Amino acid sequence: MKILVCISSVPDTTSKINFTADKSAFDKNGIQWVINPLDEFALTKAVKLQESAGATVTVLNVGDAATEPVIRKALAIGANDAIRINTEAKDSYTVAQEIAAVAKNGGYDLILCGKESIDYNGGAVPGMVAQLLDQPFVNACVGLDVNGAEATAVREIEGGKETISVKLPAVIAGQKGMVDEKDLIIPNMRGIMSARTKPLQVQEPVASDARVVGVSYDAVPPRAAVKMVTPDNLDELVRLLHEEAKVI
């Protein structure tokens, strides 16, 4: 079984987000980059299938050379090899096109990814990839078992969970719960050393134009100062909630 795991390079959640002076782009200075956490659940699941079913795992990233440390971490976690599409991730559609182009020629049985990246939270790429490949798609997956040419996926729906059976090849977008958090793999020294020698293939992008262009970026407004109300001053609390917060 061949598994393709799509990973994004995203700012660490503790990073302070800033934009350029003209607000036209994200300021990358001083940012620590990590594997998109939801993609990491998918990658861990792929490595477990590697161990239990003898699968080969390829990680794929659409990005410039600056993303290679994150790709090497994915290799240290346990992927067999990696592919980097040598272009900046411009919008969901262009990223999906690049992934689909690799998948069409790779003969992959299963494509895994996170349901969204934590930087833009678009959540559009996995579904677009499935459409471009004309393959079954399961989103928000919190459980996955593979048996031969069939996969059983559990996904979250409003008010509960749904179990779905799909024929492979298929695209599965996972989230927290796809594997237990305690099972997420932290690369050890052996994995880090072996990652240096694992194949990382760089491919040029397919010709495509971005369909969405960011015009400007604005930071979230700073929070207003907190107003303290003494426990015995309920009238003042009600007044503030009604006149200023406007929640009652």
PEGITA-V148892 format. One record per pair of residues at least 24 apart in sequence whose C-alpha atoms are under 7 Angstrom apart, sorted by the first residue. I is the first residue (numbers start at 0). J is the second residue. If there is no record, write none. Layout:
<<I,J> <I,J>>
This chain:
<<0,54> <0,55> <0,108> <1,54> <1,55> <1,56> <1,107> <1,108> <1,109> <2,45> <2,54> <2,55> <2,56> <2,57> <2,107> <2,108> <2,109> <2,110> <3,56> <3,57> <3,58> <3,59> <3,107> <3,109> <3,110> <3,111> <4,41> <4,42> <4,57> <4,58> <4,59> <4,110> <4,111> <4,112> <5,58> <5,59> <5,60> <5,111> <5,112> <6,34> <6,35> <6,38> <6,58> <6,59> <6,60> <6,112> <7,34> <7,35> <7,60> <7,116> <8,32> <8,33> <8,34> <8,35> <8,66> <8,69> <9,33> <9,34> <9,35> <9,118> <18,216> <22,215> <22,216> <22,217> <23,214> <23,215> <23,216> <24,216> <33,69> <34,69> <35,116> <35,117> <37,113> <37,114> <37,173> <37,174> <37,175> <38,112> <38,113> <40,173> <40,174> <40,175> <40,177> <40,178> <40,183> <41,111> <41,112> <41,113> <41,173> <43,183> <43,184> <44,178> <46,77> <46,78> <55,79> <56,80> <57,81> <58,82> <59,83> <60,84> <61,85> <61,86> <61,87> <61,88> <61,94> <62,86> <62,87> <62,88> <63,87> <71,194> <74,194> <75,186> <75,190> <75,191> <75,193> <75,194> <76,184> <76,185> <76,186> <76,190> <79,197> <80,197> <80,198> <80,199> <81,198> <81,199> <81,200> <82,199> <82,200> <82,201> <83,200> <83,201> <83,202> <84,201> <84,202> <84,203> <84,204> <85,201> <85,202> <85,203> <85,204> <86,204> <89,209> <90,209> <90,211> <91,123> <91,124> <92,124> <93,207> <93,208> <93,209> <94,124> <95,124> <95,127> <95,128> <97,204> <97,205> <98,128> <99,128> <99,131> <99,132> <107,168> <108,167> <108,168> <108,169> <109,167> <109,168> <109,169> <109,170> <110,169> <110,170> <110,171> <111,170> <111,171> <111,172> <112,171> <112,172> <112,173> <113,172> <113,173> <113,174> <114,138> <114,139> <114,172> <114,173> <114,174> <125,172> <129,170> <134,168> <134,169> <134,170> <135,165> <135,169> <135,170> <136,169> <136,170> <136,171> <137,170> <137,171> <137,172> <138,171> <138,172> <138,173> <139,172> <139,173> <139,174> <140,171> <140,172> <140,173> <140,174> <140,177> <141,173> <141,174> <141,175> <141,176> <141,177> <142,176> <142,177> <143,177>>
